[in-house]
Amino acid sequence: ADKMTHYSDDHTTHLDQPEYQSFSGQPQNQQNATPPWVVVAESGLLSADGKELQLQGKVSIARAAAQGVKPLQINILQGFFNLQVDAGVDIY
């Protein structure tokens, strides 16, 4: 994220321009690894436990092409996107 602001009262983190990457669990250095899903938004709110990421504004979801994997690009021009994750969230 370009900017992250953590609030100690409710332990949420507010994000400007967050980028979330989701990997399939295969090693990144493996030649035939599936490319990650990349989700970018105008703003976001990370829950206190790190398991829910709410994205707002323009949201882009993409995955690059790879062997046996078609590329995908989804653009949401304005809205609210709720991302539930199993193992916490890494924000870039």
Order of alpha helices (4+ residues) and beta strands (2+ residues): beta-beta-beta-beta-beta-beta-beta
